[in-house]
Amino acid sequence: MIISCPKFNVSAIYKFHPSGFAFTRRRKLKTKSLSEKMTDCSGMGKSSWPELVGINGQVAAHVIAKENPKVSVQIVKDGMVVTMDFRCDRVRVWVDKYHIVKITPKIG
């Protein structure tokens, strides 16, 4: 039996014994690097907007949606919990408590 745990990037192989399960081996799962994920997004149009750092988040979201209609734009306040999955059709705009963009918005 193979049990995977993507959160910790490992999988373990267990064998059944009459007395119960016994751990036999653990291996690291293969994952793609960020640069490999970005190449999967080729053809999505513009992927990064460094010129938007320091402006209002709503204005930045509007500019991104206008420049790349293939992506959905999410405004995220600093400190909010978000999923860590990588998606080619999403751009997150990270804003501070004053709704000013603090991190370069990019596909992911």
Kinemage of the C-alpha trace (Angstrom):
@kinemage 1
@onewidth
@group {chain A} dominant
@subgroup {mainchain}
@vectorlist {calphas} color= white
{ca met a 1} P 0.000 0.000 0.000
{ca ile a 2} L 1.342 3.445 -0.940
{ca ile a 3} L 0.256 6.434 1.097
{ca ser a 4} L 1.050 9.902 -0.282
{ca cys a 5} L 1.149 13.192 1.553
{ca pro a 6} L 1.557 16.051 -0.966
{ca lys a 7} L 1.559 18.645 1.825
{ca phe a 8} L 4.925 17.339 3.023
{ca asn a 9} L 6.043 16.185 -0.448
{ca val a 10} L 6.606 12.556 0.614
{ca ser a 11} L 5.006 9.184 0.117
{ca ala a 12} L 5.451 6.057 2.191
{ca ile a 13} L 5.183 2.399 1.305
{ca tyr a 14} L 3.608 0.124 3.876
{ca lys a 15} L 3.396 -3.674 3.811
{ca phe a 16} L 0.746 -5.615 5.635
{ca his a 17} L 1.992 -8.037 8.263
{ca pro a 18} L -0.185 -10.289 10.437
{ca ser a 19} L 0.595 -8.093 13.417
{ca gly a 20} L -0.412 -4.928 11.518
{ca phe a 21} L 1.100 -2.455 9.033
{ca ala a 22} L 4.850 -1.992 8.981
{ca phe a 23} L 6.667 0.967 7.473
{ca thr a 24} L 9.180 -0.084 4.813
{ca arg a 25} L 10.307 2.922 2.816
{ca arg a 26} L 9.744 6.640 2.325
{ca arg a 27} L 10.474 8.550 -0.862
{ca lys a 28} L 10.301 12.157 -1.975
{ca leu a 29} L 7.637 12.986 -4.556
{ca lys a 30} L 8.691 14.672 -7.781
{ca thr a 31} L 7.319 18.178 -8.125
{ca lys a 32} L 7.795 20.845 -10.737
{ca ser a 33} L 9.826 23.937 -9.975
{ca leu a 34} L 8.299 27.399 -10.378
{ca ser a 35} L 10.164 27.941 -13.662
{ca glu a 36} L 8.785 24.636 -15.012
{ca lys a 37} L 5.267 25.650 -13.991
{ca met a 38} L 5.665 29.024 -15.696
{ca thr a 39} L 6.650 27.347 -18.980
{ca asp a 40} L 3.396 25.371 -18.778
{ca cys a 41} L 1.612 28.741 -18.888
{ca ser a 42} L 3.113 29.829 -22.193
{ca gly a 43} L 0.495 31.326 -24.463
{ca met a 44} L -1.382 32.949 -21.590
{ca gly a 45} L -0.255 36.466 -22.510
{ca lys a 46} L 1.389 38.864 -20.089
{ca ser a 47} L 2.363 37.119 -16.854
{ca ser a 48} L 3.808 39.802 -14.547
{ca trp a 49} L 2.961 43.436 -13.751
{ca pro a 50} L 5.823 45.072 -11.785
{ca glu a 51} L 4.661 48.534 -12.851
{ca leu a 52} L 1.548 48.179 -10.649
{ca val a 53} L 3.392 48.051 -7.311
{ca gly a 54} L 2.467 51.112 -5.262
{ca ile a 55} L -0.920 51.899 -6.842
{ca asn a 56} L -4.476 51.185 -5.689
{ca gly a 57} L -5.451 47.479 -5.781
{ca gln a 58} L -8.753 48.044 -7.601
{ca val a 59} L -7.003 50.019 -10.331
{ca ala a 60} L -4.318 47.313 -10.608
{ca ala a 61} L -6.967 44.572 -10.937
{ca his a 62} L -8.684 46.531 -13.706
{ca val a 63} L -5.386 47.027 -15.591
{ca ile a 64} L -4.521 43.314 -15.331
{ca ala a 65} L -7.962 42.230 -16.544
{ca lys a 66} L -7.710 44.630 -19.473
{ca glu a 67} L -4.157 43.569 -20.470
{ca asn a 68} L -4.776 39.828 -20.087
{ca pro a 69} L -8.438 38.786 -20.363
{ca lys a 70} L -7.485 35.076 -20.054
{ca val a 71} L -6.878 35.372 -16.294
{ca ser a 72} L -9.131 35.985 -13.311
{ca val a 73} L -7.888 38.623 -10.875
{ca gln a 74} L -8.189 38.266 -7.103
{ca ile a 75} L -7.460 41.069 -4.654
{ca val a 76} L -5.944 39.587 -1.502
{ca lys a 77} L -5.318 41.565 1.685
{ca asp a 78} L -1.940 41.096 3.345
{ca gly a 79} L -2.100 38.276 5.909
{ca met a 80} L -5.042 36.427 4.360
{ca val a 81} L -4.775 32.650 3.981
{ca val a 82} L -4.878 31.387 0.381
{ca thr a 83} L -4.356 28.057 -1.342
{ca met a 84} L -0.831 27.321 -2.536
{ca asp a 85} L -1.785 25.663 -5.830
{ca phe a 86} L -0.340 27.099 -9.044
{ca arg a 87} L -2.891 28.111 -11.666
{ca cys a 88} L -2.183 29.642 -15.056
{ca asp a 89} L -5.547 31.392 -15.140
{ca arg a 90} L -5.201 33.337 -11.879
{ca val a 91} L -3.442 36.522 -10.786
{ca arg a 92} L -3.457 37.562 -7.148
{ca val a 93} L -3.036 41.235 -6.291
{ca trp a 94} L -1.612 41.489 -2.750
{ca val a 95} L -2.584 44.739 -1.044
{ca asp a 96} L -1.877 46.279 2.369
{ca lys a 97} L -4.432 47.731 4.782
{ca tyr a 98} L -4.557 50.910 2.674
{ca his a 99} L -5.378 48.872 -0.485
{ca ile a 100} L -1.990 49.630 -2.071
{ca val a 101} L -0.282 46.870 -4.114
{ca lys a 102} L 2.798 45.644 -2.198
{ca ile a 103} L 3.974 42.612 -4.245
{ca thr a 104} L 4.376 42.334 -8.008
{ca pro a 105} L 1.196 40.707 -9.350
{ca lys a 106} L 1.960 37.595 -11.421
{ca ile a 107} L 0.276 34.513 -12.813
{ca gly a 108} L 0.045 31.707 -10.303
